[in-house]
Amino acid sequence: MEVVTIFGVFAVILVGIAATGIRIVPQAKVMVVERLGKFYKTASSGLNFLIPFVDSPRAIEMRTGNRFMRSNLVDLREQVMGFDTVQVITHDNVNMEVGSVIYYQIVEPAKALYQVENLALAIEQLTMTNLRNIMGGLTLDQTLTSRETVNTKLRMVLDEATEKWGVKVTRVELREIEPPQAIKAAMAKQMTAERERRAEVTKAEGDKAAAILQAEGEKISRILRAEAERDAEIARAEGHKRATMLQAEGKAEATRLVFEAIHNGRATPEVLALRYMETLQELGKGDNKMFVPYEATATLGAVASLKEVFTQTADTARPAAPAPARSAASLNSQGIARNVVVPEHATLPGGTPAMPPRRQQRPVQDSQDD
C-alpha cells in the first residue's frame, strides 16, 4: 500500500514536470528556445513541448507606450514606436522640437535577441541620433516643406542599421515640428504678407483681364455701330435716290399729261391770260413782295432807251462840256428793269404756263433815224 502511494506521488510529480514543458504559442508570435543556455530552436505558433530543466524560452524586452516590458514571446506583427519630441538644430541655427513615429517588424527573432542587448532602446536611440543628423543638414524652410524627404532618408538609414538585428523598418513619419515662438510669429507675418501679395496679384490680374475684355467689347461695339450706321446711310441714300427718281418720273408724267391735255383741248390765249392773272394773284400773297407783269418790263425798258438817246444827242451839241451823269429817272428806270421779278417761266398747278407767249418787241430806232 505504501509502495503504491509512493509510485502515485512519483507519477503525479512526473506529470506535473511534463506539464511544465508543454507550451502553447499564439498566432503571429514565436518563442525562442534555448537548450542548456544555447539557442536551440524557434517554437512557432501552436502546441510545443519543451524538456523541463533542459529547454527554456529566452525573454525579449519590448516597448509598449512609454514602458519597457519583458516577454517570452516575440511578436512578429508590425510594431509602432512613438518617440517624444527631441531638440534639433537646423542648418540655419534654428532650435526646434521634432517628434517622430517609427513602424518596424521583427523578421528574425533569434537575431533580435542575440545581436542586440535591448532592441527597443537601440531603435529609439538610433532614431533620435539620425533624426538630428538629417535635420541639421536642412534649413528651416526645408524642414517644413520637405517632410517626405526627411522620412525617406531616415527610413533608409534605420533600415540599413537594423538589418543585422533582424528588424525591418517599414515606415518613419515626422509627427510634429515645433519651431520657437518667435519663429512662429515671423512665419505668421510672412504668411499674411504672402497671402496679401497673392490677393493683390490676383486682383490686378482680374482688373487687367476685365479692362482687356471691356476694351475688346467697346472695339467690337464701335465696329458694329459703324457698320450699322454705314448700312443705314447706304439704305437712306438708296431710298432717297429711289424717291427722287420716282418723284421726277411722276413730275415728267404729270407734265406730259398736262401738255397733252392743253394741246388736245386747244386752249385760247384768253384762257391762258386768265390763268396767268390767277397765278399772279397766288404769287402775290404775303408781305414784302412785289411782282411786275412781264409786259410792263418791256415798257420800262423802252422808256429808259429813249432817255439815253436824247441824252446822247444833247451831249453831241456840247463838245466842250463833259458828259453829264445819267438822270435819276433813267437810273431808276434801268434799276426797275433789272431788279423787277419777272415770273416768265412760272407755271400753274399741273404744269400749265402762267403767262402767254412773249411777243416780239420792235427795236427802238436811234434819234438820227428820226
FENNOR-V911342 format. One record per backbone hydrogen bond with DSSP energy under -0.5 kcal/mol. NH is the residue of the N-H (numbers start at 1). CO is the residue of the C=O. If there is no record, write none. Layout:
# FENNOR-V911342
nh=NH co=CO
nh=NH co=CO
This chain:
# FENNOR-V911342
nh=5 co=1
nh=6 co=2
nh=7 co=3
nh=8 co=4
nh=9 co=5
nh=10 co=6
nh=11 co=7
nh=12 co=8
nh=13 co=9
nh=14 co=10
nh=15 co=11
nh=16 co=12
nh=17 co=13
nh=18 co=14
nh=19 co=15
nh=20 co=16
nh=21 co=17
nh=21 co=18
nh=22 co=19
nh=23 co=21
nh=23 co=48
nh=25 co=23
nh=25 co=46
nh=29 co=26
nh=30 co=74
nh=31 co=43
nh=33 co=31
nh=33 co=41
nh=34 co=56
nh=35 co=38
nh=36 co=34
nh=36 co=54
nh=38 co=35
nh=40 co=33
nh=41 co=33
nh=43 co=31
nh=43 co=41
nh=46 co=25
nh=48 co=23
nh=50 co=21
nh=52 co=50
nh=54 co=51
nh=55 co=51
nh=56 co=34
nh=58 co=32
nh=59 co=57
nh=60 co=71
nh=62 co=60
nh=62 co=69
nh=64 co=62
nh=64 co=67
nh=65 co=63
nh=66 co=64
nh=67 co=64
nh=69 co=62
nh=71 co=60
nh=74 co=30
nh=75 co=73
nh=76 co=28
nh=76 co=74
nh=79 co=104
nh=81 co=102
nh=83 co=100
nh=86 co=98
nh=88 co=96
nh=90 co=94
nh=91 co=135
nh=91 co=138
nh=93 co=90
nh=95 co=93
nh=96 co=88
nh=97 co=178
nh=98 co=86
nh=99 co=176
nh=101 co=173
nh=102 co=81
nh=103 co=171
nh=104 co=79
nh=105 co=168
nh=106 co=77
nh=107 co=105
nh=107 co=166
nh=108 co=166
nh=112 co=108
nh=113 co=109
nh=113 co=110
nh=114 co=110
nh=115 co=111
nh=120 co=61
nh=122 co=118
nh=123 co=119
nh=124 co=120
nh=125 co=121
nh=126 co=122
nh=127 co=123
nh=128 co=124
nh=129 co=125
nh=130 co=126
nh=131 co=127
nh=132 co=128
nh=133 co=129
nh=134 co=130
nh=135 co=131
nh=136 co=132
nh=137 co=133
nh=137 co=134
nh=138 co=135
nh=143 co=139
nh=144 co=140
nh=145 co=141
nh=146 co=142
nh=150 co=146
nh=151 co=147
nh=152 co=148
nh=153 co=149
nh=154 co=150
nh=155 co=151
nh=156 co=152
nh=157 co=153
nh=158 co=154
nh=159 co=155
nh=160 co=156
nh=161 co=157
nh=162 co=158
nh=165 co=162
nh=166 co=163
nh=167 co=162
nh=168 co=105
nh=169 co=167
nh=170 co=103
nh=170 co=168
nh=171 co=103
nh=173 co=101
nh=175 co=99
nh=175 co=173
nh=176 co=99
nh=178 co=97
nh=179 co=177
nh=180 co=95
nh=184 co=180
nh=185 co=181
nh=186 co=182
nh=187 co=183
nh=188 co=184
nh=189 co=185
nh=190 co=186
nh=191 co=187
nh=192 co=188
nh=193 co=189
nh=194 co=190
nh=195 co=191
nh=196 co=192
nh=197 co=193
nh=198 co=194
nh=199 co=195
nh=200 co=196
nh=201 co=197
nh=202 co=198
nh=203 co=199
nh=204 co=200
nh=205 co=201
nh=206 co=202
nh=207 co=203
nh=208 co=204
nh=209 co=205
nh=210 co=206
nh=211 co=207
nh=212 co=208
nh=213 co=209
nh=214 co=210
nh=215 co=211
nh=216 co=212
nh=217 co=213
nh=218 co=214
nh=219 co=215
nh=220 co=216
nh=221 co=217
nh=222 co=218
nh=223 co=219
nh=224 co=220
nh=225 co=221
nh=226 co=222
nh=227 co=223
nh=228 co=224
nh=229 co=225
nh=230 co=226
nh=231 co=227
nh=232 co=228
nh=233 co=229
nh=234 co=230
nh=235 co=231
nh=236 co=232
nh=237 co=233
nh=238 co=234
nh=239 co=235
nh=240 co=236
nh=241 co=237
nh=242 co=238
nh=243 co=239
nh=244 co=240
nh=245 co=241
nh=246 co=242
nh=247 co=243
nh=248 co=244
nh=249 co=245
nh=250 co=246
nh=251 co=247
nh=252 co=248
nh=253 co=249
nh=254 co=250
nh=255 co=251
nh=256 co=252
nh=257 co=253
nh=258 co=254
nh=259 co=255
nh=260 co=256
nh=261 co=257
nh=262 co=258
nh=263 co=259
nh=264 co=260
nh=265 co=261
nh=266 co=262
nh=267 co=262
nh=272 co=268
nh=273 co=269
nh=274 co=270
nh=275 co=271
nh=276 co=272
nh=277 co=273
nh=278 co=274
nh=279 co=275
nh=280 co=276
nh=281 co=277
nh=282 co=278
nh=283 co=279
nh=284 co=280
nh=285 co=282
nh=292 co=341
nh=297 co=293
nh=298 co=294
nh=299 co=295
nh=300 co=296
nh=301 co=297
nh=302 co=298
nh=303 co=299
nh=304 co=300
nh=305 co=301
nh=306 co=302
nh=307 co=303
nh=308 co=304
nh=309 co=305
nh=310 co=306
nh=311 co=307
nh=312 co=308
nh=313 co=309
nh=314 co=310
nh=315 co=311
nh=316 co=312
nh=317 co=313
nh=318 co=315
nh=319 co=317
nh=331 co=327
nh=332 co=328
nh=333 co=329
nh=334 co=330
nh=335 co=331
nh=336 co=332
nh=337 co=333
nh=338 co=334
nh=339 co=335
nh=340 co=336
nh=342 co=340
nh=343 co=341
nh=344 co=342
nh=346 co=343
nh=348 co=352
nh=351 co=348
nh=354 co=346
nh=370 co=366
